[in-house]
Amino acid sequence: MTVCISAPIMTAMPRAISVETLRHSTAHLMAAAVKKRFPAARLGIGPVIDDGFYYDFDTKADLSPSSFAAIENEMRAMIAQKLPFRKEWMTTARAIAFFRKRKEPHKMELIGELRRKGIKKVSVYWTGEHFADLCTGPHLRSTGDIPRDAFALTKTAGAYWRGDEKNAQLKRLYGTAWPTKQELDTYLAMLKEAERRDHKRLGPALDLFTFSDLVGSGLPLWTPKGTLIRTLLDDFVWRLREARGYERVEIPHITKKELFEKSGHWEKFGEDLFRVTSREGHLFAIKPMNCPHHTQIYKRKLFSYRELPQRYANTTMAYRDEQSGELAGLSRTRGFTQDDAHVFCRNAQVKEEMLKVWDIVDAFYGAFGFSLRVRLSFHDPKRPKDYLGEKSTWRKAEKEIIALAEARGAKAERAPGEAAFYGPKVDFLAKDSLGREWQVATIQLDVNLPERFDLSCVDEKGKPERIVMIHAAIMGSIERFLAILIEHVAGDFPVWLAPVQVRVLPIAERHHAQAESAIAALKKSGVRAELSPAGETLGKRIREGELNKIPYLAVLGDREESEGTLTIRSRGSNRQETLTPETFAARIREGAPR
């Protein structure tokens, strides 16, 4: 079954045809070409994705990049034939028989599920007279409408059928399609640059993190350098929060089932929970988020309205049982670190508190040169069972979110169906240096958890008053943010964040003692410096420093030794200057965010 995921509509296409439809049709064309070359291949699913499409095949055939040219040539031959895309309705019983005859067990499984849900008819799309696929459409009129020079196969990957590692592993073939060759060429150039910046390659190359089969997929291990970067990022966020009245709290990594039952996470989030049973038979969950724990810190005593807001910040690990096929480097993991915070306040304080969080978001992402777009994520009124609380409660909360964006002067799109199950939110989307957009920080307004946990304060008249809860994550997941940041800067971290800021290069052995003295002076001033011994040539050591993306290389020879200076070479520049270690250290400190 082909699943359509929204993609931007390109102006170069005819008005009646979207890029989504183009890519949808090209996915079918690719599958038809694979089936023609490898008739024994069994079809999985083939959705459109943000920048192209993929198709999963159950086959032993070679679908490596070495086969791409042959498959693309087969696709172009089918384009030249102008094979029509034709829709045919079938009863589910007939469709199962149809795909049984064609030896497509995965299609039969999908149709069987639809049949059990009460669906009596499904649509099948033909590409010409020989290839057919379970699909809802739409499609182009014929393969002839696909530009023959504006598509390409891009990569392969393994994928478990339906994302379940208990199922068969299929071969996933990715492709992309565009209205014009120029757009394709631009995209392929971006892909090449993205590959150069890929955090899965750069992170280990810069010795920031690693993975171990013995530890498990999706569970990154952090080296000293990577841990230093994480700590610096967390410290930056904490300084921004501390200035606005936040206090640190800490919580355990597991909890009784009852906490998540009361919060609603067990019902709405149960499939993603890791579960642990004690030797006494008690069922615990490893926390996938921190908000239910934080409610219990607030509930430890009855607060007066004078003591509100209560602002709790907590950087801590969380765990989610992600499917193996969805794991991707640091971008999607099973264990991740949240820079989480929750504000417990009165309704009248909501706007001010959320604007404070917005200030933090702007300051943090501005330090890295990200431009942010704002999205207001609301509930989907057609799916009330997906959310906690009453419709009236949601309408009121969403109005407050709209008012917040207006007060900030933000041009924000509205996204029904993107809310958290307990409340609407403001999502921030960052555009990186390649023009890709990532959802990063979020501010969530929650009136449902305070209701479920009976969270109140004592008002001016001595009576209980229901409070409001604000969820605020700046990086969200430190792992995911670092994946985005590594690719945004291509591993060239800002000087204040680089694990090694300066590498000192003595020209000869006789300069080592002075180099070590310079390093000591730099470290005393708070600069992270290290020595590059004089065993290799100076040119080779400079090249190694550049490959390690160290911001400054400081050369020390006879002249520098006599003057008590260093000759500084800046990353990405041939310009050099001579400074004392103390002056150099002061300059580095000036560049750190405050």
C-alpha positions as semicolon CSV with decimal commas, in nm:
position;residue;x (nm);y (nm);z (nm)
1;M;0,000;0,000;0,000
2;T;0,142;0,337;-0,093
3;V;0,110;0,594;0,183
4;C;0,124;0,960;0,087
5;I;0,310;1,203;0,311
6;S;0,279;1,572;0,242
7;A;0,553;1,735;0,035
8;P;0,586;2,096;-0,079
9;I;0,416;2,183;-0,406
10;M;0,665;2,313;-0,658
11;T;0,571;2,607;-0,879
12;A;0,735;2,447;-1,182
13;M;0,472;2,173;-1,196
14;P;0,143;2,218;-1,379
15;R;-0,117;2,350;-1,138
16;A;-0,317;2,028;-1,139
17;I;-0,015;1,813;-1,048
18;S;0,167;1,824;-0,717
19;V;0,517;1,704;-0,646
20;E;0,356;1,451;-0,413
21;T;0,162;1,301;-0,704
22;L;0,474;1,302;-0,921
23;R;0,674;1,118;-0,656
24;H;0,389;0,882;-0,581
25;S;0,374;0,784;-0,948
26;T;0,753;0,755;-0,973
27;A;0,756;0,520;-0,673
28;H;0,518;0,291;-0,864
29;L;0,733;0,325;-1,173
30;M;1,043;0,224;-0,975
31;A;0,862;-0,077;-0,825
32;A;0,745;-0,183;-1,171
33;A;1,103;-0,159;-1,300
34;V;1,237;-0,366;-1,010
35;K;0,966;-0,630;-1,066
36;K;1,050;-0,645;-1,436
37;R;1,420;-0,699;-1,363
38;F;1,363;-0,925;-1,061
39;P;1,023;-1,099;-1,102
40;A;1,067;-1,294;-0,775
41;A;1,084;-0,972;-0,569
42;R;0,786;-0,933;-0,336
43;L;0,635;-0,589;-0,278
44;G;0,629;-0,421;0,061
45;I;0,513;-0,059;0,094
46;G;0,620;0,249;-0,099
47;P;0,533;0,587;0,054
48;V;0,613;0,938;-0,055
49;I;0,843;1,112;0,195
50;D;0,952;1,473;0,240
51;D;1,210;1,480;-0,040
52;G;1,125;1,176;-0,249
53;F;0,996;0,824;-0,198
54;Y;1,105;0,472;-0,114
55;Y;0,985;0,120;-0,174
56;D;1,049;-0,194;0,034
57;F;1,119;-0,522;-0,146
58;D;1,137;-0,874;-0,010
59;T;1,411;-1,006;-0,236
60;K;1,758;-1,160;-0,250
61;A;1,836;-0,958;-0,563
62;D;2,114;-0,700;-0,566
63;L;1,958;-0,359;-0,504
64;S;2,289;-0,192;-0,417
65;P;2,397;0,135;-0,585
66;S;2,568;-0,072;-0,854
67;S;2,220;-0,169;-0,978
68;F;2,079;0,185;-0,985
69;A;2,174;0,268;-1,345
70;A;2,005;-0,046;-1,481
71;I;1,686;0,017;-1,283
72;E;1,679;0,385;-1,387
73;N;1,722;0,284;-1,752
74;E;1,428;0,042;-1,715
75;M;1,222;0,327;-1,569
76;R;1,309;0,557;-1,863
77;A;1,206;0,285;-2,106
78;M;0,867;0,269;-1,933
79;I;0,838;0,648;-1,947
80;A;0,893;0,632;-2,323
81;Q;0,610;0,376;-2,349
82;K;0,366;0,621;-2,181
83;L;0,205;0,344;-1,978
84;P;-0,129;0,459;-1,833
85;F;-0,197;0,465;-1,459
86;R;-0,536;0,305;-1,414
87;K;-0,743;0,261;-1,097
88;E;-0,951;-0,051;-1,036
89;W;-1,181;-0,118;-0,740
90;M;-1,188;-0,470;-0,598
91;T;-1,368;-0,634;-0,310
92;T;-1,126;-0,731;-0,036
93;A;-1,195;-1,100;-0,108
94;R;-1,112;-1,054;-0,476
95;A;-0,807;-0,841;-0,395
96;I;-0,667;-1,110;-0,165
97;A;-0,718;-1,370;-0,437
98;F;-0,565;-1,132;-0,693
99;F;-0,245;-1,079;-0,492
100;R;-0,229;-1,447;-0,391
101;K;-0,213;-1,535;-0,759
102;R;0,064;-1,276;-0,803
103;K;0,252;-1,422;-0,500
104;E;0,244;-1,099;-0,298
105;P;0,202;-1,210;0,067
106;H;0,266;-0,865;0,216
107;K;-0,016;-0,713;0,012
108;M;-0,245;-0,996;0,120
109;E;-0,159;-0,923;0,484
110;L;-0,246;-0,553;0,445
111;I;-0,576;-0,628;0,273
112;G;-0,661;-0,887;0,536
113;E;-0,621;-0,623;0,807
114;L;-0,845;-0,381;0,616
115;R;-1,104;-0,656;0,578
116;R;-1,105;-0,726;0,952
117;K;-1,169;-0,356;1,012
118;G;-1,486;-0,382;0,802
119;I;-1,353;-0,234;0,478
120;K;-1,520;-0,413;0,188
121;K;-1,346;-0,259;-0,114
122;V;-0,991;-0,149;-0,192
123;S;-0,838;0,024;-0,492
124;V;-0,560;-0,121;-0,704
125;Y;-0,357;0,092;-0,943
126;W;-0,219;-0,052;-1,264
127;T;0,093;0,080;-1,435
128;G;0,040;-0,041;-1,788
129;E;-0,093;-0,395;-1,819
130;H;0,154;-0,584;-1,602
131;F;0,230;-0,402;-1,276
132;A;-0,040;-0,358;-1,010
133;D;-0,023;-0,227;-0,655
134;L;-0,260;-0,180;-0,364
135;C;-0,292;0,197;-0,354
136;T;-0,534;0,483;-0,284
137;G;-0,380;0,719;-0,543
138;P;-0,381;0,970;-0,695
139;H;-0,145;0,926;-0,990
140;L;-0,042;1,102;-1,307
141;R;-0,221;1,009;-1,628
142;S;0,067;0,795;-1,753
143;T;0,436;0,726;-1,706
144;G;0,492;0,970;-1,993
145;D;0,408;1,257;-1,756
146;I;0,718;1,180;-1,545
147;P;1,018;1,389;-1,659
148;R;1,278;1,133;-1,772
149;D;1,576;1,342;-1,662
150;A;1,444;1,467;-1,325
151;F;1,446;1,156;-1,106
152;A;1,720;0,946;-0,948
153;L;1,765;0,652;-0,715
154;T;1,961;0,772;-0,413
155;K;2,035;0,499;-0,157
156;T;1,941;0,163;-0,009
157;A;1,879;0,049;0,346
158;G;1,751;-0,249;0,538
159;A;1,405;-0,228;0,692
160;Y;1,196;-0,476;0,885
161;W;0,851;-0,540;0,745
162;R;0,618;-0,294;0,918
163;G;0,908;-0,175;1,134
164;D;0,899;-0,485;1,356
165;E;1,233;-0,659;1,408
166;K;1,044;-0,987;1,457
167;N;0,940;-0,971;1,091
168;A;1,141;-1,033;0,777
169;Q;1,406;-0,779;0,684
170;L;1,335;-0,616;0,349
171;K;1,550;-0,406;0,117
172;R;1,449;-0,041;0,102
173;L;1,525;0,148;-0,219
174;Y;1,508;0,529;-0,200
175;G;1,457;0,770;-0,485
176;T;1,365;1,129;-0,558
177;A;1,173;1,302;-0,835
178;W;1,141;1,668;-0,932
179;P;0,957;1,873;-1,193
180;T;1,282;1,975;-1,367
181;K;1,639;1,850;-1,410
182;Q;1,769;2,173;-1,257
183;E;1,577;2,108;-0,936
184;L;1,703;1,751;-0,931
185;D;2,064;1,863;-0,976
186;T;2,026;2,119;-0,695
187;Y;1,884;1,853;-0,467
188;L;2,156;1,598;-0,550
189;A;2,422;1,860;-0,477
190;M;2,257;1,921;-0,140
191;L;2,256;1,544;-0,074
192;K;2,628;1,527;-0,147
193;E;2,693;1,812;0,096
194;A;2,462;1,652;0,353
195;E;2,662;1,329;0,325
196;R;2,981;1,525;0,398
197;R;2,814;1,672;0,705
198;D;2,639;1,353;0,822
199;H;2,661;1,338;1,202
200;K;2,676;0,957;1,188
201;R;3,012;0,993;1,012
202;L;3,145;1,313;1,170
203;G;3,055;1,224;1,530
204;P;3,275;0,912;1,548
205;A;3,542;1,077;1,331
206;L;3,567;1,362;1,582
207;D;3,554;1,110;1,869
208;L;3,230;1,242;2,018
209;F;3,017;0,927;2,055
210;T;3,001;0,561;1,968
211;F;2,755;0,271;1,961
212;S;2,808;-0,083;2,088
213;D;2,627;-0,397;1,979
214;L;2,662;-0,525;2,335
215;V;2,487;-0,216;2,474
216;G;2,217;-0,213;2,207
217;S;2,086;-0,016;1,910
218;G;1,971;0,337;1,974
219;L;2,175;0,372;2,294
220;P;2,469;0,607;2,224
221;L;2,781;0,611;2,439
222;W;2,955;0,946;2,489
223;T;3,331;0,995;2,486
224;P;3,506;1,258;2,702
225;K;3,491;1,510;2,414
226;G;3,125;1,441;2,339
227;T;3,036;1,455;2,707
228;L;3,209;1,792;2,736
229;I;2,999;1,934;2,452
230;R;2,678;1,801;2,610
231;T;2,774;1,957;2,943
232;L;2,852;2,295;2,783
233;L;2,517;2,296;2,602
234;D;2,328;2,204;2,916
235;D;2,514;2,471;3,115
236;F;2,419;2,731;2,854
237;V;2,050;2,642;2,882
238;W;2,074;2,636;3,260
239;R;2,226;2,987;3,275
240;L;1,936;3,116;3,065
241;R;1,686;2,942;3,293
242;E;1,854;3,036;3,619
243;A;1,833;3,403;3,523
244;R;1,455;3,360;3,496
245;G;1,396;3,196;3,831
246;Y;1,419;2,822;3,760
247;E;1,538;2,573;4,021
248;R;1,693;2,233;3,959
249;V;1,519;1,911;4,060
250;E;1,604;1,543;4,015
251;I;1,391;1,233;3,968
252;P;1,435;0,853;3,940
253;H;1,445;0,671;3,608
254;I;1,163;0,428;3,687
255;T;0,818;0,460;3,833
256;K;0,526;0,248;3,936
257;K;0,271;0,176;3,668
258;E;0,013;0,373;3,866
259;L;0,183;0,710;3,805
260;F;0,157;0,672;3,428
261;E;-0,194;0,534;3,454
262;K;-0,302;0,845;3,640
263;S;-0,122;1,077;3,396
264;G;-0,274;0,902;3,094
265;H;0,061;0,796;2,948
266;W;-0,005;0,427;3,007
267;E;-0,316;0,443;2,789
268;K;-0,192;0,686;2,523
269;F;0,178;0,597;2,523
270;G;0,184;0,237;2,642
271;E;0,346;0,080;2,336
272;D;0,653;0,302;2,375
273;L;0,718;0,215;2,740
274;F;1,000;-0,011;2,854
275;R;0,867;-0,219;3,142
276;V;1,046;-0,374;3,438
277;T;0,907;-0,627;3,685
278;S;1,063;-0,642;4,030
279;R;1,143;-0,975;4,193
280;E;0,840;-0,914;4,415
281;G;0,621;-0,893;4,107
282;H;0,566;-0,515;4,100
283;L;0,541;-0,360;3,753
284;F;0,748;-0,049;3,683
285;A;0,800;0,161;3,371
286;I;1,127;0,325;3,267
287;K;1,031;0,687;3,221
288;P;0,975;0,809;2,861
289;M;0,920;1,166;2,989
290;N;0,947;1,357;3,315
291;C;0,628;1,558;3,361
292;P;0,438;1,305;3,580
293;H;0,734;1,288;3,820
294;H;0,750;1,668;3,839
295;T;0,383;1,689;3,932
296;Q;0,464;1,486;4,241
297;I;0,741;1,726;4,341
298;Y;0,490;2,011;4,321
299;K;0,232;1,809;4,512
300;R;0,464;1,755;4,810
301;K;0,304;2,054;4,984
302;L;0,020;2,301;4,943
303;F;0,158;2,623;4,792
304;S;0,021;2,970;4,849
305;Y;-0,047;3,182;4,541
306;R;0,238;3,404;4,667
307;E;0,483;3,114;4,607
308;L;0,387;3,072;4,242
309;P;0,521;3,023;3,984
310;Q;0,720;2,716;4,081
311;R;0,976;2,655;3,804
312;Y;1,152;2,316;3,795
313;A;1,436;2,231;3,555
314;N;1,572;1,880;3,509
315;T;1,825;1,744;3,259
316;T;1,778;1,369;3,267
317;M;1,767;1,057;3,055
318;A;1,442;0,917;2,918
319;Y;1,377;0,598;2,725
320;R;1,133;0,494;2,456
321;D;1,089;0,156;2,292
322;E;1,143;0,273;1,935
323;Q;1,126;0,016;1,658
324;S;1,465;-0,088;1,520
325;G;1,384;0,024;1,167
326;E;1,318;0,381;1,288
327;L;1,647;0,430;1,474
328;A;1,885;0,676;1,306
329;G;2,215;0,776;1,467
330;L;2,150;1,045;1,727
331;S;1,838;1,167;1,545
332;R;1,620;0,890;1,682
333;T;1,736;0,685;1,977
334;R;1,597;0,463;2,250
335;G;1,781;0,649;2,523
336;F;1,797;1,028;2,510
337;T;1,857;1,325;2,738
338;Q;1,588;1,588;2,787
339;D;1,665;1,939;2,905
340;D;1,321;1,947;3,054
341;A;1,141;2,209;3,261
342;H;0,793;2,254;3,404
343;V;0,631;2,567;3,538
344;F;0,341;2,542;3,783
345;C;0,154;2,870;3,785
346;R;-0,181;3,048;3,797
347;N;-0,381;3,117;3,482
348;A;-0,298;3,487;3,503
349;Q;0,075;3,403;3,494
350;V;0,069;3,181;3,185
351;K;0,143;3,447;2,926
352;E;0,440;3,597;3,112
353;E;0,590;3,255;3,186
354;M;0,556;3,131;2,829
355;L;0,712;3,452;2,696
356;K;1,009;3,392;2,927
357;V;1,053;3,047;2,776
358;W;1,028;3,203;2,429
359;D;1,312;3,442;2,527
360;I;1,527;3,143;2,621
361;V;1,453;2,969;2,291
362;D;1,548;3,279;2,090
363;A;1,869;3,332;2,286
364;F;1,978;2,969;2,260
365;Y;1,914;2,914;1,890
366;G;2,034;3,262;1,800
367;A;2,376;3,168;1,940
368;F;2,409;2,907;1,663
369;G;2,271;3,114;1,378
370;F;1,949;2,917;1,336
371;S;1,648;3,097;1,193
372;L;1,327;2,981;1,361
373;R;0,976;2,934;1,229
374;V;0,683;2,901;1,469
375;R;0,403;2,644;1,450
376;L;0,100;2,631;1,676
377;S;0,017;2,264;1,726
378;F;-0,349;2,202;1,811
379;H;-0,563;1,896;1,868
380;D;-0,759;1,727;1,592
381;P;-1,129;1,768;1,683
382;K;-1,213;1,469;1,461
383;R;-1,007;1,238;1,687
384;P;-1,114;1,325;2,044
385;K;-1,006;0,985;2,179
386;D;-0,643;1,077;2,111
387;Y;-0,649;1,352;2,374
388;L;-0,719;1,408;2,742
389;G;-0,982;1,653;2,862
390;E;-1,292;1,823;2,731
391;K;-1,340;2,013;2,404
392;S;-1,407;2,337;2,590
393;T;-1,079;2,302;2,778
394;W;-0,889;2,255;2,453
395;R;-1,057;2,554;2,288
396;K;-0,963;2,777;2,580
397;A;-0,602;2,657;2,588
398;E;-0,563;2,700;2,213
399;K;-0,695;3,055;2,232
400;E;-0,427;3,131;2,490
401;I;-0,160;2,991;2,256
402;I;-0,289;3,208;1,972
403;A;-0,285;3,515;2,197
404;L;0,072;3,432;2,301
405;A;0,193;3,419;1,939
406;E;0,013;3,746;1,863
407;A;0,172;3,913;2,166
408;R;0,511;3,798;2,040
409;G;0,438;3,928;1,692
410;A;0,509;3,587;1,544
411;K;0,368;3,474;1,211
412;A;0,272;3,122;1,309
413;E;0,106;2,849;1,106
414;R;-0,155;2,632;1,276
415;A;-0,121;2,255;1,269
416;P;-0,428;2,056;1,378
417;G;-0,342;1,710;1,503
418;E;0,013;1,798;1,614
419;A;-0,066;1,875;1,980
420;A;0,057;1,666;2,271
421;F;-0,221;1,444;2,403
422;Y;-0,253;1,665;2,714
423;G;-0,237;2,012;2,559
424;P;-0,158;2,247;2,267
425;K;0,195;2,371;2,208
426;V;0,419;2,621;2,036
427;D;0,673;2,434;1,825
428;F;0,989;2,598;1,693
429;L;1,132;2,478;1,363
430;A;1,496;2,558;1,288
431;K;1,634;2,590;0,935
432;D;1,991;2,466;0,905
433;S;2,270;2,575;0,673
434;L;2,147;2,338;0,400
435;G;1,795;2,480;0,413
436;R;1,653;2,174;0,588
437;E;1,397;2,233;0,861
438;W;1,392;2,054;1,196
439;Q;1,141;2,068;1,480
440;V;1,343;2,166;1,788
441;A;1,218;2,350;2,099
442;T;0,862;2,335;2,225
443;I;0,642;2,514;2,481
444;Q;0,331;2,324;2,587
445;L;0,030;2,451;2,778
446;D;-0,127;2,184;2,996
447;V;-0,449;2,210;3,193
448;N;-0,518;1,836;3,192
449;L;-0,238;1,693;3,407
450;P;-0,307;1,947;3,685
451;E;-0,668;1,826;3,678
452;R;-0,575;1,457;3,682
453;F;-0,327;1,505;3,968
454;D;-0,541;1,761;4,154
455;L;-0,272;2,030;4,153
456;S;-0,380;2,351;4,324
457;C;-0,263;2,652;4,519
458;V;-0,432;2,853;4,793
459;D;-0,575;3,177;4,650
460;E;-0,615;3,522;4,815
461;K;-0,933;3,408;4,992
462;G;-0,777;3,092;5,133
463;K;-0,958;2,867;4,887
464;P;-0,806;2,604;4,655
465;E;-0,740;2,725;4,300
466;R;-0,660;2,489;4,011
467;I;-0,322;2,572;3,859
468;V;-0,179;2,540;3,507
469;M;0,132;2,352;3,398
470;I;0,375;2,465;3,126
471;H;0,615;2,214;2,967
472;A;0,929;2,372;2,825
473;A;1,208;2,187;2,641
474;I;1,480;2,396;2,473
475;M;1,698;2,135;2,302
476;G;1,430;1,873;2,364
477;S;1,670;1,584;2,316
478;I;2,036;1,676;2,354
479;E;2,121;1,383;2,126
480;R;1,892;1,498;1,849
481;F;1,998;1,862;1,884
482;L;2,363;1,759;1,854
483;A;2,283;1,562;1,537
484;I;2,127;1,877;1,391
485;L;2,409;2,103;1,514
486;I;2,691;1,879;1,388
487;E;2,537;1,882;1,040
488;H;2,453;2,255;1,057
489;V;2,816;2,351;1,128
490;A;2,976;2,049;0,954
491;G;3,154;1,967;1,280
492;D;3,309;2,315;1,302
493;F;3,170;2,395;1,646
494;P;3,174;2,752;1,775
495;V;3,496;2,814;1,965
496;W;3,318;2,820;2,303
497;L;3,172;2,475;2,234
498;A;3,473;2,302;2,071
499;P;3,607;2,025;2,300
500;V;3,962;2,134;2,213
501;Q;3,984;2,507;2,145
502;V;4,357;2,535;2,085
503;R;4,625;2,290;1,980
504;V;4,981;2,412;2,041
505;L;5,238;2,296;1,783
506;P;5,604;2,328;1,889
507;I;5,819;2,335;1,576
508;A;6,099;2,129;1,728
509;E;6,171;1,922;2,038
510;R;6,356;2,214;2,196
511;H;6,031;2,414;2,198
512;H;5,831;2,158;2,400
513;A;5,895;2,309;2,741
514;Q;5,776;2,652;2,629
515;A;5,474;2,492;2,457
516;E;5,375;2,318;2,779
517;S;5,413;2,645;2,966
518;A;5,186;2,819;2,714
519;I;4,926;2,541;2,749
520;A;4,934;2,578;3,127
521;A;4,873;2,954;3,093
522;L;4,583;2,895;2,854
523;K;4,424;2,635;3,081
524;K;4,463;2,863;3,380
525;S;4,256;3,119;3,187
526;G;3,984;2,861;3,116
527;V;4,089;2,766;2,762
528;R;4,082;2,401;2,655
529;A;4,427;2,346;2,502
530;E;4,639;2,046;2,412
531;L;4,986;1,969;2,280
532;S;5,079;1,835;1,937
533;P;5,427;1,683;1,984
534;A;5,700;1,766;1,733
535;G;5,750;1,409;1,609
536;E;5,586;1,473;1,268
537;T;5,637;1,759;1,022
538;L;5,466;2,088;1,103
539;G;5,263;2,068;0,780
540;K;5,125;1,724;0,867
541;R;5,033;1,837;1,219
542;I;4,856;2,144;1,082
543;R;4,660;1,922;0,846
544;E;4,563;1,688;1,132
545;G;4,442;1,986;1,334
546;E;4,228;2,099;1,043
547;L;4,080;1,750;1,000
548;N;4,001;1,746;1,373
549;K;3,829;2,083;1,323
550;I;4,019;2,252;1,605
551;P;3,938;2,627;1,599
552;Y;4,292;2,750;1,663
553;L;4,637;2,607;1,589
554;A;4,914;2,787;1,778
555;V;5,264;2,749;1,637
556;L;5,564;2,800;1,865
557;G;5,921;2,831;1,732
558;D;6,238;3,022;1,813
559;R;6,087;3,366;1,763
560;E;5,773;3,291;1,965
561;E;5,983;3,134;2,240
562;S;6,201;3,445;2,271
563;E;5,897;3,678;2,267
564;G;5,674;3,467;2,492
565;T;5,406;3,454;2,222
566;L;5,217;3,215;1,994
567;T;5,150;3,246;1,621
568;I;4,778;3,180;1,587
569;R;4,624;3,018;1,282
570;S;4,240;3,036;1,278
571;R;4,024;2,755;1,141
572;G;3,919;2,815;0,782
573;S;4,159;3,106;0,735
574;N;4,518;3,151;0,623
575;R;4,546;3,473;0,824
576;Q;4,788;3,454;1,115
577;E;4,859;3,679;1,413
578;T;5,099;3,670;1,704
579;L;4,962;3,702;2,058
580;T;5,065;3,625;2,413
581;P;4,880;3,330;2,570
582;E;4,701;3,566;2,811
583;T;4,577;3,801;2,536
584;F;4,475;3,504;2,324
585;A;4,281;3,347;2,613
586;A;4,095;3,673;2,681
587;R;3,985;3,687;2,318
588;I;3,853;3,331;2,332
589;R;3,657;3,404;2,650
590;E;3,495;3,709;2,488
591;G;3,339;3,488;2,222
592;A;3,141;3,270;2,463
593;P;2,764;3,332;2,489
594;R;2,648;3,503;2,805
